[in-house]
């Protein structure tokens, strides 16, 4: 009796192994593996004439491109397209686009870059390693949504950092201002007074890097002077002078998406296209960072779970997290014990650990580079288990 079985979606590396197991020779594997990896790539703001050329070249190569009717009849000024095909289809079609007008050589270069970035895990700047890292949260604040006030004393915060290091954290993130929904900003001097003693003592007692959660240039400078190794900026360098300060400090930086401010962000947030809008925002902020002198390899992106997002927005971000890999930067995800999990589980922050671990597992599967978490040991177990599956 014959047996037929539909296989799970495979990476090119997995296809190579599968073809080898079947008994294909090396040359056959080199030819066939690229034919089994299918990619959907969206491109925006094309001249409609360019959109039609792209469609023709992909059809000729054996792929497909979806184009709106108004682009086909040239009645619109700008077009969005959806390219569909294997790596072989893209290789053939994009090669032809390199010789076409309407900025199509630039499109070919960008599509090639996006596909290459999507298929390769990104190295985390602080370690250079292509894996999911654990960032432990140290909130030196009286009003954080989880554990607020517990680590206000310097000794308590340092002991927690040492405990996280022992449990396997890769980096510690110290924050002196709560950014929970509805929170107010605090003066620069107060934020510095909260974090600097903690960073100074922690940096002398732990061997792992320290990040500071701030969007203020004065605080960032004080933190790095105290021994901090990275900046985690919820405003993505939008505050005056922050971009120039991070470039001067020459440390890695996390650029996060947020709609509104912490005080207002959960007042009826709305998106027409949540992934597209966040992607465009982060792409623009990363370009700005490079323009002010920050090295591309020092940039990390964060789609901002819970920062001006509805439940459905947060879930779609997590479900489609791998799309942000196309940008070419490591991805940080901060979902630990957040309120969207409370909406799903109907539980307070203290009871959201298992929900957090479920989200962490999904993020590791989708090649997140960093998980920002309250519970280091439990999340590290998840990372190890999922990464073992990915290595098969």
GUBA-753311 format. One line per 8 residues: their letters; for each residue x, y, z of N, C-alpha, C. Coordinates in steps of 0.05 Angstrom, whole numbers, plus 32768, in hexadecimal, padded with zeros to 4 digits. Layout:
<fizas>
A) X:Y:Z:X:Y:Z:X:Y:Z | ...
</fizas>
This chain:
<fizas>
XXXXXXXX) 8011:7FE8:8000:8000:8000:8000:8012:8019:8000 | 800A:802D:7FEF:8019:8046:7FEF:8013:8056:8008 | 8027:8067:800E:8023:807A:8025:802B:8096:801C | 8019:80A9:8020:801F:80C5:8019:801B:80D7:8031 | 802D:80E9:8035:802C:80F9:804E:8035:8116:8047 | 8025:812A:804F:802C:8146:804A:8040:814E:8060 | 8057:8159:8057:806C:8161:806A:8068:817D:8074 | 8071:8182:808C:8071:819E:8097:8083:81AF:8086
XXXXXXXX) 807E:81C9:8087:808F:81DC:8078:80AC:81D9:8080 | 80BE:81D7:806C:80DA:81D3:8072:80EB:81EB:806A | 8100:81EE:8079:8115:8202:8071:8126:81F5:805B | 8137:8205:804E:8148:81F9:803A:815C:81E5:8046 | 8165:81EB:805F:8177:81D8:806C:8169:81BE:8071 | 8150:81BF:807A:8141:81A6:807F:813C:8197:8065 | 8137:81A6:804F:8133:8199:8035:814C:818A:802C | 8163:8196:8030:817C:8189:8029:817E:816F:8037
XXXXXXXX) 8178:816E:8051:817A:8155:8060:8166:8141:8056 | 814D:814A:8050:8138:8138:8047:8140:812C:802C | 814A:813C:801A:8152:8133:7FFF:8169:811F:8002 | 817B:8124:8014:8191:8112:8019:8187:80F7:8023 | 8173:80F8:8036:8168:80DF:8041:815B:80CE:802B | 814F:80DC:8017:8142:80CE:8002:8156:80C0:7FF0 | 816F:80CB:7FEF:8184:80BF:7FDF:818C:80CF:7FC7 | 8184:80E8:7FC6:818C:80F9:7FAF:81AA:80FF:7FB0
XXXXXXXX) 81B5:8102:7F98:81D2:8109:7F98:81D6:8127:7F9E | 81EE:812E:7FA3:81F4:8149:7FAC:81EC:815E:7F98 | 81F1:8159:7F7E:81E9:816D:7F69:81CB:8170:7F68 | 81BC:815A:7F6A:819F:815B:7F6A:8194:816A:7F82 | 81A1:8167:7F99:8198:8176:7FB1:819C:8194:7FAD | 81B3:819C:7FA1:81B8:81B8:7F9C:81A3:81C4:7F8A | 819A:81B5:7F77:8186:81BE:7F63:816A:81BF:7F70 | 8163:81AB:7F7F:8147:81A8:7F88:8141:81B7:7FA2
XXXXXXXX) 8154:81BA:7FB4:814E:81C6:7FCE:8142:81E2:7FCB | 814D:81F4:7FBA:8141:820E:7FB8:8125:820E:7FAC | 811E:81F8:7F9F:8103:81F6:7F93:80EE:81EF:7FA8 | 80F6:81E8:7FBF:80E2:81DF:7FD3:80DD:81F4:7FE9 | 80EA:820B:7FE8:80E6:8220:7FFC:80D5:8236:7FEF | 80BD:823A:7FF9:80AA:824C:7FED:80A8:8266:7FFE | 80AA:827D:7FF0:80A9:8296:7FFF:8093:82A8:7FF4 | 8085:82B6:8005:8073:82CC:7FFE:8080:82E6:8006
XXXXXXXX) 8084:82F8:7FF4:8091:8312:7FF9:807F:8328:7FEF | 8079:833B:8002:8069:8352:7FFA:807B:836A:7FF5 | 8075:8379:7FE1:8084:8392:7FDB:8070:83A8:7FD6 | 8076:83C0:7FE0:8064:83D7:7FDE:8070:83ED:7FCE | 805E:8400:7FC6:8065:8419:7FB9:8074:8416:7F9F | 806B:8402:7F8F:8076:83FE:7F74:8067:840F:7F60 | 8075:8418:7F4C:8068:8423:7F34:8058:840C:7F28 | 803E:8411:7F21:802E:83FB:7F16:803B:83ED:7EFD
XXXXXXXX) 804A:83FD:7EED:8058:83F1:7ED7:806D:83DD:7EE1 | 807A:83E4:7EF7:808E:83D2:7F03:8080:83B9:7F0D | 8069:83BC:7F19:805A:83A5:7F24:8054:8391:7F0E | 804C:839B:7EF7:8046:838A:7EE1:805E:837B:7ED6 | 8075:8389:7ED5:808D:837C:7ECC:8095:8366:7EE0 | 8093:836C:7EFA:8099:8357:7F0E:8088:833E:7F0A | 806E:8343:7F05:805C:832D:7F01:8064:831C:7EE8 | 806B:832A:7ED3:8073:831B:7EBB:808C:830B:7EBF
XXXXXXXX) 809F:8316:7ECD:80B8:8308:7ED1:80B5:82F0:7EE4 | 80A4:82F2:7EF8:809F:82DC:7F0A:808F:82C6:7EFC | 807B:82CD:7EEC:806D:82B9:7EDD:8080:82AA:7ECA | 8092:82B9:7EBD:80A5:82AC:7EAC:80B7:8299:7EBA | 80BD:829F:7ED4:80CF:828E:7EE4:80C0:8277:7EF1 | 80A5:8277:7EEF:8095:8262:7EFC:8089:8269:7F16 | 808D:8282:7F1F:8080:828B:7F37:8067:829B:7F31 | 805E:82AB:7F44:8046:82BB:7F41:8048:82D5:7F50
XXXXXXXX) 803A:82E9:7F47:8038:8303:7F55:801B:830D:7F54 | 8011:8313:7F6C:7FF6:831E:7F6D:7FF8:833D:7F6B | 7FE9:8348:7F58:7FE8:8364:7F53:7FCB:836E:7F52 | 7FC6:8385:7F5D:7FAA:838F:7F5C:7FA1:8395:7F40 | 7F87:8394:7F3B:7F7C:839A:7F20:7F83:83B6:7F18 | 7F82:83C9:7F2B:7F88:83E5:7F24:7FA5:83E8:7F1C | 7FB7:83D7:7F26:7FD3:83D8:7F1D:7FD6:83CC:7F01 | 7FC6:83B7:7EFC:7FC8:83AA:7EE2:7FBF:83BD:7ECC
XXXXXXXX) 7FAA:83CE:7ED2:7FA0:83E0:7EBD:7FAC:83FC:7EC0 | 7FC1:83FE:7ED1:7FD0:8417:7ED5:7FBF:842F:7EDE | 7FAA:8429:7EED:7F99:843F:7EF7:7FA1:8449:7F12 | 7FB5:843D:7F1F:7FBE:8447:7F39:7FDB:8450:7F36 | 7FE4:8462:7F49:7FFF:846C:7F48:8013:845B:7F56 | 800A:844B:7F69:801D:843B:7F79:8010:841F:7F7D | 8021:840B:7F7D:8016:83F0:7F7F:8024:83DF:7F95 | 8015:83CD:7FA0:801F:83B9:7FB3:801D:839E:7FA5
XXXXXXXX) 8031:838D:7FA8:8030:8373:7F9B:8037:835D:7FAF | 802F:8345:7FA9:8036:832E:7FB9:8044:831A:7FA7 | 805E:8315:7FAB:806D:8302:7F9B:806B:82E7:7FA8 | 8069:82D2:7F98:8066:82B7:7FA2:8077:82A4:7F92 | 8088:8295:7FA0:8099:8282:7F91:80AE:8275:7FA2 | 80BC:8262:7F96:80D2:8255:7FA4:80EB:8266:7FA1 | 8100:825E:7FAF:8119:826D:7FAC:8124:826D:7F90 | 811E:8257:7F82:8126:8256:7F65:8117:826A:7F55
XXXXXXXX) 80FD:826C:7F59:80ED:8280:7F4A:80F8:829C:7F4F | 80FE:82A2:7F69:8108:82BD:7F70:8123:82C2:7F63 | 8134:82AE:7F63:814F:82B1:7F58:814D:82B8:7F3A | 813C:82AA:7F2B:813A:82AF:7F0F:812D:82CA:7F09 | 8116:82D0:7F17:8107:82E8:7F11:8117:8301:7F1A | 8123:8300:7F32:8132:8317:7F3C:814A:831E:7F2A | 8156:8309:7F1F:816D:830E:7F0D:8164:831E:7EF5 | 814C:8318:7EEB:8142:8328:7ED4:813A:8344:7EDC
XXXXXXXX) 8130:8347:7EF4:8128:8362:7EFE:8140:8375:7F00 | 8157:836A:7F04:816F:837A:7F06:8175:838A:7EED | 8168:8383:7ED7:816D:8391:7EBD:8155:83A1:7EB4 | 8141:83A5:7EC6:8128:83B2:7EBF:8128:83CF:7ECA | 8116:83E0:7EBF:8114:83FC:7EC9:8102:83FE:7EE2 | 80FA:8417:7EE8:80E7:841D:7EFE:80F2:8413:7F19 | 810C:8416:7F1E:8119:840F:7F37:8117:83F2:7F3E | 8112:83E1:7F2A:810F:83C4:7F30:812A:83B7:7F38
XXXXXXXX) 8141:83C1:7F2F:815A:83B6:7F3B:815C:83B9:7F59 | 8152:83D0:7F63:8152:83D5:7F80:813E:83C2:7F8E | 8127:83BD:7F81:8114:83AA:7F8C:8120:838E:7F8E | 812E:8386:7F79:813A:836C:7F78:814E:8369:7F8F | 815E:837E:7F93:8172:837D:7FA9:8164:837B:7FC4 | 814F:838A:7FC8:8141:838A:7FE2:8133:836F:7FE7 | 8127:8363:7FD2:811A:8349:7FD6:812F:8333:7FDC | 8145:8334:7FCE:815B:8321:7FD4:8164:8324:7FF1
XXXXXXXX) 8168:833D:7FFA:8171:8342:8016:815C:8338:802A | 8142:833D:8025:812D:8335:8037:812C:8317:803A | 812D:8308:8023:812C:82EB:8024:8144:82E0:8033 | 815C:82EB:802D:8174:82E2:803A:8172:82E6:8059 | 8168:82FE:8061:8165:8304:807D:8150:82F2:808B | 813B:82EC:807C:8125:82DC:8088:812E:82C0:808E | 8140:82B5:807E:8147:8299:8081:815F:8294:8093 | 816C:82AA:809C:8184:82A7:80AE:817F:82B4:80C9
XXXXXXXX) 8182:82A5:80DF:817F:82B1:80FA:8193:82C8:80FD | 818C:82DD:810C:819D:82F4:810F:81AE:82F2:8128 | 81C7:82F9:8127:81D8:82F9:813F:81D1:8310:8152 | 81D0:830A:816C:81CB:831E:8180:81E5:832E:8185 | 81E4:8349:8183:81FC:8359:8184:820E:8354:819C | 8202:834E:81B3:8212:834B:81CC:8221:8331:81CD | 8219:831D:81BE:8226:8303:81BE:8230:82FA:81A3 | 8224:8304:818E:822B:82FB:8173:821F:82E0:816C
XXXXXXXX) 820E:82D5:817E:8203:82BA:817A:81E8:82BB:816D | 81E2:82A7:815C:81C9:82A5:814E:81B7:8291:815D | 81AB:829A:8172:8199:828A:8182:8186:829C:8192 | 8173:8291:81A0:8161:82A1:81B0:816E:82A6:81CC | 8171:82BF:81D3:817D:82C7:81ED:8167:82CE:8201 | 816F:82CD:821A:815D:82D4:8230:8166:82EE:823D | 8154:8302:823D:8159:831B:824A:8148:831C:8264 | 8155:831E:827B:8146:831F:8294:813F:833C:829B
XXXXXXXX) 8127:8340:82A5:811C:835B:82AB:8121:8362:82C8 | 812E:8379:82CC:8133:8385:82E7:8125:83A0:82E7 | 810D:83A2:82F2:80FF:83BC:82F3:8104:83C9:830E | 8113:83DF:830E:8119:83EE:8326:8104:8404:8328 | 80EB:83FC:832A:80D4:840F:8329:80BF:8406:833E | 80B0:8419:8348:809B:8413:835C:8081:840A:834F | 807E:840E:8335:8064:840B:8329:8063:83FA:8310 | 8076:83E8:830B:8075:83D6:82F4:805D:83C3:82F7
XXXXXXXX) 8053:83B9:82E0:803A:83A9:82E1:803F:838E:82EF | 8058:8385:82F0:805E:836C:82FD:8077:836F:830F | 8074:836B:8329:808A:836D:833B:8092:838A:8342 | 8081:839D:833C:8088:83B9:8342:808F:83BD:835F | 80A6:83CB:8364:80AE:83D1:837F:80C0:83BD:838C | 80C1:83A4:8382:80D0:838F:838F:80EE:8393:838D | 80F7:83A1:8379:8114:83A4:8374:811E:83C0:8376 | 810F:83D1:8385:8117:83ED:8388:8132:83F0:8397
XXXXXXXX) 8137:83DE:83AA:8150:83DF:83B8:8167:83D4:83A7 | 817E:83E1:83A7:8194:83DA:8395:819C:83BD:839A | 819F:83B5:83B3:81A8:839A:83BA:8194:8385:83AF | 817B:838B:83B1:8166:8378:83A8:8168:8375:8389 | 816C:838B:837B:816E:838A:835E:8187:837B:8355 | 819E:8380:8363:81B7:8373:835C:81B5:8355:8361 | 81A9:834D:8377:81A6:8331:837D:8194:8323:8369 | 817F:8331:835F:816E:8325:834A:817E:8322:8330
XXXXXXXX) 818F:8335:832A:819F:8333:8312:81B3:831B:8314 | 81BE:8318:832B:81D1:8301:8330:81C2:82E7:832D | 81A9:82E6:8338:8199:82CE:8336:8192:82C8:8319 | 818B:82DC:830A:8185:82D8:82EE:819D:82CE:82DE | 81B5:82D8:82E4:81CD:82CF:82D7:81D1:82B1:82DD | 81CE:82A9:82F6:81D1:828D:82FE:81BD:827B:82F0 | 81A5:8286:82EA:8191:8275:82DD:8195:8274:82BF | 81A7:8284:82B4:81AE:8281:8298:81A6:8299:8286
XXXXXXXX) 81A0:82B0:8292:819A:82C8:8282:81B2:82D0:8272 | 81AD:82DA:825A:81C3:82E4:8249:81C8:8302:824D | 81B4:8310:8256:81B7:832D:825A:81A2:8336:826E | 81A8:834B:827D:8196:8357:8291:818C:8372:8286 | 8172:8377:8288:8166:8390:827F:815C:83A0:8297 | 8169:83B6:829D:8163:83C7:82B5:8152:83DF:82AC | 813B:83E2:82B9:8129:83F8:82B2:8123:8409:82CB | 8123:8423:82C8:811D:8435:82DF:8104:8444:82DD
XXXXXXXX) 80F5:8440:82C6:80DB:844E:82C2:80C7:843A:82B8 | 80B1:8437:82C5:809C:8425:82BC:8090:842F:82A2 | 808C:841C:828F:807F:8423:8276:8065:8413:8272 | 8059:840A:8288:8040:83FC:8287:802A:840F:827D | 8014:8405:8272:7FFF:8417:8267:7FF6:842A:827D | 7FF4:8444:8275:7FEB:8459:8287:8000:8465:8298 | 8019:845C:8296:802E:8466:82A8:8038:8481:829F | 8042:8491:82B2:804D:84AB:82AD:806B:84AB:82AB
XXXXXXXX) 8076:84BD:829C:8093:84C0:829A:809D:84CC:82B4 | 80B7:84C5:82BC:80C3:84D1:82D3:80DB:84E2:82CB | 80E4:84F4:82DD:80FA:8505:82D6:8114:84F5:82D1 | 8125:8500:82C0:813E:84F3:82B9:814E:84ED:82D2 | 8150:8500:82E4:8161:84FD:82FC:8157:84E6:830D | 813D:84E2:830F:8132:84CD:831F:8138:84B2:8312 | 8135:84B0:82F8:813B:8497:82EA:8158:8490:82ED | 816A:84A3:82EB:8187:849E:82EE:818D:8494:830A
XXXXXXXX) 8180:84A1:831E:8186:8499:8339:817C:847D:8340 | 8169:8473:8331:815F:8458:8335:8171:8443:8328 | 817A:8449:8310:8188:8434:8301:81A6:8433:8304 | 81B3:844A:8307:81D0:844B:8307:81DD:843A:831D | 81D3:843D:8337:81DF:842C:834B:81DC:840E:8346 | 81C5:8406:833B:81C0:83EA:8334:81D2:83E1:831E | 81D6:83F1:8309:81E7:83E9:82F3:8204:83E8:82FC | 820D:83FB:830C:8229:83FC:8315:822F:83E2:8325
XXXXXXXX) 821E:83DB:8338:8224:83C4:8349:8220:83AA:8339 | 820B:83A9:8329:8206:8391:8319:821D:838B:8306 | 8227:83A0:82F9:823C:839C:82E5:8256:8392:82F2 | 8259:8397:830C:8271:838D:831A:826D:8371:8326 | 8254:8367:8326:824E:834E:8333:8243:8338:8320 | 823D:833F:8308:8234:832B:82F4:8245:832D:82DB | 8247:8318:82CC:8258:8317:82B4:8248:831B:829A | 822D:831A:829C:821D:831D:8284:8218:833B:827E
XXXXXXXX) 8212:8342:8265:820D:835E:825E:81F4:8369:826C | 81F4:8384:826D:81DD:8393:8279:81D1:83A5:8264 | 81B7:83A5:8262:81A8:83B8:8251:8199:83CC:8263 | 8195:83E4:8259:8185:83F7:8267:816C:83FD:8257 | 8155:83FC:8264:813B:8402:8257:8135:8420:825B | 813C:8430:8247:8138:844C:8248:8135:8458:822D | 8129:8470:822B:8126:847E:8211:8132:849A:8214 | 8140:84A0:822A:814A:84BA:8230:8169:84BA:822C
XXXXXXXX) 8173:84CD:821C:8190:84CD:8216:81A1:84D0:822F | 8198:84E1:8242:81A8:84E5:825A:81AA:84CC:826B | 8193:84BD:826C:8193:84A4:827B:81A4:848F:826D | 81A3:848E:8253:81B3:847B:8244:81D1:8480:8249 | 81D9:8499:8248:81F5:849F:824D:81FE:8498:8269 | 81ED:849E:827D:81F4:8498:8299:81F6:8479:829D | 81E4:846A:828F:81E3:844D:8292:81FC:8441:8286 | 8204:844A:826E:821C:843E:8262:8235:8445:8272
XXXXXXXX) 8236:845E:827C:824D:8466:828D:824E:8454:82A6 | 8237:844A:82AF:8236:843A:82C7:823C:841C:82C2 | 823E:8415:82A8:8245:83F9:82A1:8231:83EB:8290 | 821D:83F9:8285:8209:83ED:8274:8214:83E8:8258 | 820A:83D2:824B:8215:83CA:8231:8201:83CE:821A | 81E8:83D4:821F:81D4:83D6:8209:81BD:83E8:8212 | 81B0:83F4:81FE:8199:8406:8203:8180:83F9:81F8 | 816B:83F9:8208:8151:83EE:8200:813D:8405:81FF
XXXXXXXX) 8137:840F:81E7:8128:8428:81E4:810C:8424:81DA | 80F8:8428:81EB:80DC:8424:81E2:80D2:8439:81CE | 80E0:844F:81CC:80D9:8464:81B9:80E9:8462:819F | 80FA:844F:819D:810A:844A:8184:8118:8463:817B | 8126:8470:818D:8137:8488:8187:8127:84A0:817E | 810D:84A1:8185:80FD:84B9:817D:8100:84D1:818F | 810C:84CD:81A7:8110:84E4:81B9:8128:84F3:81B0 | 8127:850E:81B2:813C:851F:81A8:8157:8517:81B4
XXXXXXXX) 816B:8513:81A3:8186:850E:81AC:818C:84F1:81B1 | 8178:84DF:81B2:817D:84C3:81BA:818D:84B5:81A4 | 8186:84B9:818B:8195:84AB:8176:81B2:84B3:8176 | 81B8:84CC:8178:81D4:84D5:8179:81E2:84CB:8192 | 81D4:84CA:81A9:81E0:84C0:81C1:81E8:84A2:81BF | 81D6:8492:81B4:81DC:8475:81B1:81F3:8471:819E | 81F4:8481:8188:820A:847F:8176:8224:8486:8183 | 8224:849B:8194:823C:84A3:81A3:8244:848E:81B7
XXXXXXXX) 8231:8481:81C4:8237:846D:81D8:8241:8453:81CB | 823A:844F:81B2:8243:8438:81A2:823B:841D:81AF | 8222:841B:81B6:8218:8402:81C2:8200:83F8:81B2 | 81F9:83DF:81B4:81E1:83D5:81A6:81C8:83E3:81B1 | 81B3:83E4:81A0:819A:83F1:81A8:8182:83E1:819E | 816E:83DF:81AF:8154:83D3:81A7:8141:83E9:819F | 8136:83E7:8187:8122:83FA:817D:8107:83ED:817E | 80F5:83F8:818F:80DB:83EC:8193:80C5:83FC:8186
XXXXXXXX) 80B0:83EF:817D:8099:83FC:8173:8085:8402:8189 | 807A:841A:818A:8065:8421:819D:8053:8435:8190 | 8039:8430:8192:8025:8443:8188:801D:8455:819F | 8022:846F:819E:801C:8481:81B4:8032:8482:81C8 | 802C:8486:81E1:803F:8486:81F8:8035:8473:820D | 8046:846B:8220:803C:8459:8235:8022:8463:8243 | 8020:847E:8246:8008:8489:8253:7FEF:8485:8242 | 7FF1:8486:8227:7FDA:8486:8215:7FD8:846E:8203
XXXXXXXX) 7FEC:845C:8203:7FEE:8448:81EE:7FD7:8434:81ED | 7FC9:842F:8203:7FB4:841C:8203:7F98:8429:8201 | 7F98:8443:81F9:7F7E:8451:81F5:7F76:844D:81D7 | 7F67:8437:81D3:7F5C:8430:81B8:7F71:842E:81A2 | 7F86:841E:81A5:7F9A:841B:818F:7F8D:840E:8177 | 7F96:8415:815F:7F8A:840B:8147:7F9F:840A:8131 | 7F9D:83F5:8120:7FAF:83F2:8109:7F9E:83E9:80F1 | 7FA5:83F3:80D9:7F9A:83E9:80C0:7FA8:83CE:80B9
XXXXXXXX) 7FC3:83CE:80BE:7FD3:83B7:80B7:7FE9:83B6:80CC | 7FE4:83A7:80E2:7FF6:83A9:80F9:8013:83A0:80F2 | 8016:838B:80E3:8031:8382:80DC:803F:8395:80C9 | 8030:839D:80B4:803C:83B0:80A1:8044:83CB:80AE | 8033:83D5:80BF:8038:83EF:80CC:8050:83ED:80DF | 8051:83D8:80EF:8068:83D5:8101:8082:83D0:80F2 | 8080:83C0:80DD:8098:83BA:80CC:80A3:83D4:80C0 | 8091:83E4:80B5:809A:83FD:80A9:80A6:8410:80BD
XXXXXXXX) 809A:8412:80D5:80A4:8423:80EA:80C0:841A:80F2 | 80C3:8400:80F8:80DE:83F7:8101:80F3:83F9:80EB | 80EB:83F5:80D2:80FD:83F8:80BC:8107:8415:80BA | 80F4:8428:80BD:80FB:8444:80BC:810D:844C:80D4 | 8107:8442:80EC:8117:8449:8103:8134:843D:8101 | 8135:8425:80F6:814F:8418:80F2:8160:8428:80DE | 8153:8432:80C9:8161:8442:80B5:816B:845C:80C2 | 815A:8468:80D3:8161:8480:80E1:817A:847B:80F3
XXXXXXXX) 8179:8464:8101:818F:845E:8113:81A9:845C:8104 | 81A9:844F:80ED:81C1:844D:80DC:81CA:8469:80D3 | 81B6:847A:80CC:81BD:8494:80C2:81CB:84A5:80D7 | 81C4:84A1:80F1:81D1:84B1:8106:81EA:84A5:8110 | 81F3:848E:8104:820D:8483:810B:820D:846A:811B | 81F6:845D:811F:81F5:8444:812D:81FA:842D:8119 | 820C:841C:811F:8213:8405:810D:81FB:83F3:810A | 81F6:83EA:80F2:81DF:83D8:80ED:81E0:83BF:80FE
XXXXXXXX) 81F8:83B5:8102:81FA:839C:8112:81F5:83A0:812F | 81F1:83B9:8138:81EB:83BE:8154:81CD:83C3:8159 | 81BC:83C0:8144:81A0:83C6:8146:818F:83AC:814B | 817C:83AE:815D:816A:8398:8163:814E:83A5:8161 | 813A:8396:8157:811F:83A0:8155:810C:8391:8167 | 80F7:83A0:8170:80E3:8395:8182:80C8:839F:8179 | 80B5:838D:8171:809B:8396:8168:8089:83A1:817E | 8091:83A0:8197:8083:83AE:81AC:8069:83A2:81B5
XXXXXXXX) 806A:8389:81BE:8052:837B:81C8:8046:838B:81DF | 802D:8392:81DE:801F:83A0:81F3:8022:83BE:81F3 | 8032:83C9:81E1:8037:83E6:81E0:8025:83F2:81CA | 800D:83F9:81D1:7FFA:8403:81BD:7FF0:83ED:81AB | 7FE8:83D7:81B6:7FDF:83C0:81A7:7FC6:83B4:81B4 | 7FB4:83AB:81A3:7F9D:839B:81AD:7FA5:837E:81AF | 7F93:836E:81BB:7F99:8351:81BE:7F9F:8345:81A3 | 7F8D:834B:818F:7F91:833F:8175:7FAB:8348:8167
XXXXXXXX) 7FB3:8361:816D:7FCC:836B:8162:7FE4:835B:816E | 7FE4:8358:8188:7FFA:8349:8195:7FFC:832C:818A | 7FE5:831F:8187:7FE5:8304:817D:7FEF:8302:8160 | 7FE7:8316:8150:7FF0:8315:8134:800E:831A:8132 | 8018:832C:8143:8035:8331:8143:8044:8317:814A | 803B:830A:815E:8049:82F1:8167:8046:82DB:8151 | 802F:82D9:8146:802A:82C5:8131:803A:82C9:8118 | 8040:82E3:8112:804F:82E9:80FA:806A:82F5:8100
XXXXXXXX) 8075:82EF:8117:808E:82FB:8120:80A5:82F7:810C | 80A5:82E0:80FF:80BC:82DA:80ED:80BD:82EE:80D6 | 80A7:82FC:80CF:80A7:830F:80B9:80BB:8326:80BE | 80BF:832C:80D8:80D1:8342:80DF:80EE:833A:80DA | 80F4:8320:80D7:810F:8317:80D0:8117:8323:80B5 | 8104:8328:80A3:810B:8332:8089:811A:834C:808A | 8117:835B:80A0:8124:8375:80A3:8143:8372:80A7 | 814B:835B:80B1:8167:8356:80B4:8173:835C:80CF
XXXXXXXX) 8162:8361:80E4:816B:8367:80FE:8162:8352:8112 | 8171:834D:8128:8167:833C:813D:814D:8346:8149 | 813B:8334:8151:8121:833B:815C:8120:8336:817A | 8118:834A:8189:8113:8347:81A6:80F5:8346:81AA | 80EB:8333:81BA:80CF:8332:81C1:80CB:8334:81DF | 80BA:8346:81E7:80B4:834A:8203:8096:8345:8209 | 808F:832C:820E:8073:8325:8213:806E:831B:822F | 8083:831B:8240:8082:830E:825A:806C:8319:826C
XXXXXXXX) 8058:8308:8272:8043:830D:8286:8031:8325:827F | 8031:832E:8266:8023:8347:825F:8005:8343:825E | 7FF7:835A:825D:7FDA:835A:8260:7FCB:834B:824A | 7FD6:8349:8232:7FC8:833A:821E:7FC5:831D:8226 | 7FD9:8312:8235:7FD6:82F7:8240:7FC0:82F6:8255 | 7FBD:830C:8264:7FA7:830D:8277:7F8C:830C:8269 | 7F8A:8318:8252:7F71:8317:8243:7F6B:82FB:8239 | 7F80:82EC:8232:7F7D:82D1:8228:7F77:82BE:823F
XXXXXXXX) 7F86:82C0:8254:7F85:82AD:826A:7F72:82B5:8281 | 7F6A:82CE:8281:7F5A:82D9:8297:7F69:82D5:82B2 | 7F82:82DD:82B2:7F93:82DA:82CA:7FA3:82F3:82CE | 7FAA:82F8:82E7:7FBB:830F:82EE:7FD8:8309:82E6 | 7FE9:831E:82E6:8005:831B:82DD:8013:8305:82EC | 800D:8302:8306:801B:82EE:8316:8015:82D1:830C | 8000:82CE:82FC:7FF8:82B3:82F4:7FFB:82AF:82D6 | 800C:82BF:82C9:800E:82BD:82AB:8028:82B0:82A2
XXXXXXXX) 8036:82A2:82B3:804F:8296:82AB:804B:8282:8295 | 8038:826F:8297:8035:825A:8283:802D:8266:8268 | 801C:827B:8269:8015:8288:8250:802D:8295:8243 | 803E:82A1:8254:8056:82AD:8249:8068:8298:823C | 806A:8281:8248:807B:826C:823D:8071:8262:8222 | 8057:8261:821F:804B:825A:8205:8053:826E:81EF | 8052:8288:81F6:805A:829C:81E2:8078:829A:81DD | 8087:8295:81F2:80A5:8293:81EE:80AB:827C:81DB
XXXXXXXX) 809D:8266:81DE:80A2:824F:81CC:809D:8256:81AF | 8087:8265:81AA:8081:826D:818F:8096:8281:8184 | 80A0:8293:8195:80B4:82A6:818D:80CE:8299:8186 | 80D6:8285:8195:80EF:8276:818F:80ED:8268:8174 | 80D6:825C:816F:80D1:824E:8156:80D3:8262:813E | 80CC:827B:8143:80CC:828F:812E:80E6:82A0:812D | 80FB:8295:813B:8116:82A1:813A:8119:82BC:8148 | 810A:82C0:815E:8110:82D8:816E:812C:82D5:8179
XXXXXXXX) 813A:82EB:817A:8156:82EB:8185:8157:82EF:81A3 | 8143:82FD:81AE:8143:8304:81CA:8127:8302:81D5 | 8124:82F5:81EC:810B:82F6:81FB:810F:8306:8215 | 8100:831B:8218:8102:832C:8230:80EE:8322:8244 | 80F7:8316:825B:80E6:8307:826D:80EB:830D:828A | 80D6:8307:829A:80D9:8309:82B7:80E4:82EF:82C3 | 80DE:82D8:82B6:80E4:82BE:82C1:80F9:82B0:82B0 | 8112:82B3:82B8:8129:82AA:82A7:812A:828C:82A4
XXXXXXXX) 812A:827D:82BA:812E:8261:82B9:8119:8252:82A8 | 80FF:825A:82AD:80EA:824C:829F:80EB:8252:8280 | 80F0:826B:8279:80F2:8272:825D:810A:8266:8250 | 8120:8263:825E:8138:8256:8253:8132:8239:824D | 8123:822C:825E:811B:8210:8258:810C:820E:823E | 80FA:8221:8239:80EA:8221:8221:80FD:8226:8209 | 810F:8238:820B:8121:823E:81F5:8132:8225:81EE | 813C:8218:8202:814C:8200:81FD:813C:81EA:81F0
XXXXXXXX) 8123:81E6:81F9:8113:81D1:81ED:810C:81D7:81D0 | 8103:81EF:81CA:80FB:81F6:81AF:8114:81F7:819C | 812A:8201:81A6:8142:8201:8195:814C:81E5:818F | 8148:81D3:81A2:814F:81B6:819C:813E:81AC:8185 | 8124:81B3:8185:8113:81AA:816F:811B:81B7:8154 | 8123:81D0:8155:812B:81DE:813D:8145:81D2:8131 | 8156:81C7:8142:816F:81BC:8138:816C:81A1:8129 | 8154:8194:812C:8150:817A:811F:8150:817D:8100
</fizas>
